[in-house]
Every structure is written in C-alpha cells, then in structure tokens.
Amino acid sequence: MNSSTTLKALVLNQRDGRTVADLMNLTDADLPAEAVLVAVDYSSLNYKDGLAVTGKGKIVRRFPLVPGIDLAGTVLESASPAYRPGDRVVLTGWGVGESYWGGYAQRARVKPEWLTPLPPGMDSRRAMVIGTAGFTAMLAVIALEQAGVGPALEKPVLVTGASGGVGSVAVALLAQLGYRVAALTGRPENEAFLHEMGAQQVLGRDQMDQSCRPLEAQRWSGVIDTVGGRILARALAETDYGGAVAACGLAGGVDLPTTVMPFILRGVRLLGVDSVQCPQEPRRAAWARLARDLPAAALERATQVVPLAEVPRLAEAILAGQVRGRVVVDPNA
C-alpha cells in the first residue's frame, strides 16, 4: 500500500496542559511500525475512551495518540505468519488507545498478538456493538459460572451500573442464559430499557449507594459490579452464602469500604475481571460465547452509530452518565 495514502483519524495532543482532540488527515507512514495493518471498519466508545478523549483520567501515556481501545476490521498487510490479508479480526485491550495508537482511525498498525480472529457468524459491526464493554461483560458472566453461580439458583443476579455499556450487555447475556436479573441504575428513566434488555427487577442507585453493616440480608446469588465503592461493598454484604461477585469497573470510585465478614462467614468470593491483558485462549472462548449467547436484536436497539467527529461530544456525555447502551464509531463515515 502506498505510504502516502491518506487516512482520517482522531488524534489527541496536549496544549497548555489540556488534552485536545483533533480530526486529522494522516498517512500510513504516520502509523506505528507494527507488523499488521488493519482496515478499521468500526470502533466503539467506552467509559475509558471518555476519560482518554476528555483528558479527565490518566489514561493516555504519550502524545500524540490516536485513542480508541477497541477496533474490528480486515487485515490489509501482515508481516506475521499468524495473519494474512483478508482475515477478519477484532482487537480489545493490550493498552491500545492508551499507550499505543488505537481504533479511532481508518487504519491501524498493531501487533499480531493483540488480534483475535472474529468468530464465525460475526461481522465487524456486531463485534463493535459488543466491543470492550461486551467482552468484559462476557468475562464476568463466565467468572460467575465458574464460581458455581448458575441460572437455577433461587436468588437473582444483580448487575450494577446496568444502563452503561458493560452493565447493559451483562443484563442481556444473563437473561438470555436463563438467569433472573436485577438491574441497578442511577437513571430511573431507563427502567423500560432495562426491562427490554431482560431485567426482571430494576433498582434505583440510591437503594445501594449508602453505608451498610458488615452483613446485610442475603438478596443475590451473584453480582456483576461495574461501579465499585460503596455499591460494591453493599453488594458483597448482600450476596448469598457461597455466592460470588465479579468486579469489573470503577465508575463509582476505587475505594472498597467493606469488611472480611462476607468472605469468612458466608464464603462469598470476590472475583476480579480484567479484559485488558486477558490471554488469547479465554479471549477466543469469550468471543465464541458472545457470538452464540448474546441476543442480537436487544443490543442493536440500544446502539447508535456515529462518525469520528461526534466522539469528543459523546466522550463528555458518557462520563456524565448520559449515554445509554452502546456507541459504535464509524471512522469511514
């Protein structure tokens, strides 16, 4: 490919100590010198992208940088035997969009070990409807399954931050798999949306975002927590004997004001879920599960597709809790 071929990209720079996002025309010669060149069909907007693009979180490690922590597309060139031109791939994590140039561009050069083949039956758009958020949700569901939290248990599974990307996909996945799902949200206007995604019960955030005793009444067979802080502490205190809590987010803070009581008196397990450095074998397994288990129709109704120019505005909105469901970014629009 001619190195002078132009490509559109959103580029972050720092000016006067502020992070500034500029829509720019680059060439392939501007891209990092990695082994695989991918034509980016779609990326998506995640909470971490919001922090990066606005500069409100210490996400970006160097400037200039193309943000976007995930992408899906087609291999154009490859110096690696692992991939050939024409291969359809997805990329999430590995510091892309943080330390390395990411998906908010029409093309990306990446390391082959960062890529995962798209599973059969999944195209690039659907992969980014799922994106990092959906991949994280699937890892959390698998963590609960491996801990013995199944759909036959009497009490429901709680999903916190249920209106967001990870939470909404987790609700849809759990409902599809036969779980009874309770959804916690700080946005009461999304109650109908969460019922549509499969939640049987919708709770207001104020019901759990408060101090609690070391142990509370046992309400949940398991929990997928995207929030952290006092909500995670209460979720642990309310989890059933032998249950498990999969923690995968910090939208409500990094502190955890809890005690050892849920762990040593009820055998509750706190399971950490990391989607960034997740090895390839569980990655491929999770994407295969997503292709099989995630109902397409429900998620599509909760998805908007936007061009690169809309990303800075929506980055502010996602941090303000004003984005429902999933935002897919089309760099070619």
Helices and strands as residue ranges (DSSP letters): E 6-15, E 18-27, G 28-30, E 36-45, H 47-54, E 70-78, E 88-92, E 107-110, G 112-114, E 115-117, H 124-146, E 157-159, H 165-176, E 181-185, G 188-190, H 191-197, E 201-204, G 205-207, E 220-225, H 229-238, E 239-247, H 261-265, E 269-272, H 280-293, H 296-301, E 303-307, G 308-310, H 311-319, E 326-330
